[in-house]
Amino acid sequence: MTKADLRRDLLKRRALMDSRSRALKSRAIGERLKGLKEYSEARVIGLFASFGSEVQTSGIIEDALGRGKMVVLPRVDRAEGLLKLYWIQSLSELSPGTMGIPEPEPLAEREVKGHILELVVVPGVAFDERGGRIGYGGGYYDRLLAPLKGRVPIVAVGFEEQMVHEVPLMAHDVRVDIIVTESRVIYCDGC
């Protein structure tokens, strides 16, 4: 199965989840993530604001802010083909950006570079137990994660329905270190 086929099938599968089930599973994923040593010890965390049928991250963002962590969220810069990072103090600072994804305002005084992150939590469409990840096809996260790989724990959050036997990867695809689902934490062996 090609990446495009897998992406299409998994997006369809995720979209079919009912909202109550998605909320319950998202809460369980959040609790597992918050229980990780990597999360509790990180002072600067790269997170993402969820949209559509993704794992709901507002509770995780609020928890991190409540613990006094610096919370950094991405904003798509299509002109440069990059995710730019900005720290936030509240979810109320987000507004719909690229594809309707909630994004921080591009305030120069709040922009940070990836090297300050101590943990990165990423979305995805499909994952395998070796840390393979398929995103939405733009390569934005791979470009963000490549210089961080091996220096910062990279954690993906997803539903069990998003787990597959094997994700077809290209040379530029960055594997994640940890996958958190509603029922388990997977420390990836193919990283």
C-alpha positions in Angstrom: 0.0 0.0 0.0 1.4 3.4 -0.9 1.7 6.3 1.5 -1.1 8.1 -0.2 -3.4 5.1 0.0 -2.6 4.6 3.7 -3.1 8.3 4.4 -6.5 8.3 2.7 -7.7 5.1 4.5 -6.5 6.2 7.9 -8.0 9.7 7.6 -11.3 8.1 6.7 -11.1 5.6 9.6 -10.3 8.4 12.1 -13.1 10.6 10.7 -15.6 7.8 11.3 -14.9 7.9 15.1 -17.9 9.4 17.0 -17.1 12.6 18.9 -17.8 11.1 22.3 -15.3 8.2 21.7 -12.7 10.7 20.3 -13.1 12.9 23.4 -12.7 9.9 25.8 -9.7 8.5 23.9 -8.1 11.9 23.7 -8.5 12.3 27.5 -6.8 8.9 28.0 -4.0 9.8 25.7 -3.5 13.1 27.5 -3.3 11.3 30.8 -0.7 8.8 29.5 1.3 11.6 28.0 1.3 13.6 31.2 2.5 10.5 33.1 5.6 10.3 31.0 8.9 11.2 32.7 9.9 13.0 29.5 6.8 15.2 29.8 7.1 16.0 33.5 10.8 16.9 33.2 10.5 19.1 30.1 10.4 22.8 30.7 9.9 23.8 27.1 7.4 21.7 25.1 6.5 21.8 21.5 2.9 20.9 21.1 0.2 21.3 18.4 -3.3 22.6 18.5 -5.6 19.9 17.2 -8.1 20.3 14.4 -10.7 18.0 12.8 -10.5 14.4 13.9 -7.1 14.6 15.5 -6.4 13.7 19.2 -7.7 16.7 21.1 -4.8 18.6 22.6 -6.4 21.5 24.4 -6.3 19.7 27.7 -2.6 18.9 27.3 -1.8 22.5 26.4 -3.7 23.8 29.4 -2.0 21.3 31.7 1.5 22.3 30.4 0.7 26.0 30.8 -0.7 25.3 34.3 2.6 23.6 35.3 4.5 26.7 34.2 6.0 25.1 31.2 6.9 27.2 28.1 4.4 26.0 25.5 5.5 26.4 21.9 3.1 25.8 18.9 3.8 25.7 15.2 2.5 28.1 12.5 2.7 27.1 8.9 4.9 29.3 6.7 3.9 28.2 3.2 6.3 30.6 1.5 9.3 29.0 3.3 7.8 25.5 3.5 8.4 25.5 7.2 6.8 25.4 10.6 7.7 28.5 12.6 7.4 28.2 16.4 5.8 30.7 18.8 5.3 30.4 22.5 1.8 31.1 23.9 0.3 31.9 27.3 -3.3 30.8 26.5 -5.4 28.9 24.0 -7.3 32.2 23.5 -4.3 33.5 21.5 -4.9 31.0 18.7 -6.8 31.7 15.6 -7.6 29.6 12.5 -4.6 29.5 10.1 -3.6 27.1 7.3 -6.4 24.6 6.6 -8.3 26.0 9.6 -5.6 24.7 12.1 -5.5 26.9 15.2 -2.2 28.7 15.1 -0.4 31.3 17.2 -0.1 34.9 15.9 3.3 35.4 14.2 4.6 37.9 16.8 8.4 38.4 16.3 9.0 38.7 20.1 7.4 35.3 20.6 9.2 33.4 17.9 11.6 30.7 19.1 13.9 28.2 17.4 13.5 24.5 17.7 16.8 24.0 19.6 15.2 25.3 22.8 12.6 22.5 22.9 13.0 19.8 25.5 10.2 17.6 24.2 8.1 17.7 20.9 4.6 16.3 20.6 3.5 15.8 17.0 0.3 14.7 15.2 0.1 12.2 12.4 -2.2 10.1 10.3 -0.6 6.7 10.7 2.1 5.2 12.9 3.9 1.9 13.4 5.7 0.4 16.4 9.1 1.3 15.0 8.4 5.0 15.1 7.3 5.3 11.5 4.9 8.2 11.0 2.8 9.5 8.1 1.6 13.0 8.3 -0.5 15.0 5.9 2.0 15.0 3.1 3.6 18.4 3.3 6.8 17.4 5.0 6.5 20.3 7.5 7.1 18.2 10.6 9.9 16.2 9.0 11.8 19.4 8.3 11.1 20.6 11.9 12.1 17.3 13.5 15.2 16.4 11.4 17.7 18.7 13.4 16.0 17.6 16.7 16.2 13.9 16.2 18.4 12.3 18.8 18.6 15.5 20.9 15.0 15.8 22.0 12.3 13.1 22.7 9.8 13.2 19.8 6.4 11.9 20.9 3.5 11.2 18.6 -0.1 11.1 19.9 -2.7 9.0 18.1 -5.6 6.6 18.4 -5.1 2.9 18.3 -7.1 3.0 15.0 -4.1 4.8 13.5 -1.6 2.1 14.3 -0.5 0.0 11.3 1.9 -2.9 10.9 4.4 -0.9 8.8 4.5 2.7 7.5 6.3 3.0 4.2 9.1 5.6 4.8 11.3 7.6 2.6 14.9 8.7 3.4 13.8 12.1 4.7 11.0 10.8 7.0 11.8 11.2 10.7 10.8 8.4 13.0 9.3 9.3 16.4 10.7 8.0 19.6 7.5 7.4 21.6 3.9 6.9 20.5 1.1 7.5 23.0 -2.3 6.0 22.3 -5.4 5.6 24.6 -4.3 2.2 25.6 -0.4 2.1 25.6 2.9 3.9 25.5 5.2 2.6 22.8 8.9 3.2 23.1 9.9 2.7 19.5 12.6 0.2 18.6 13.4 1.4 15.1 14.5 4.9 16.0 
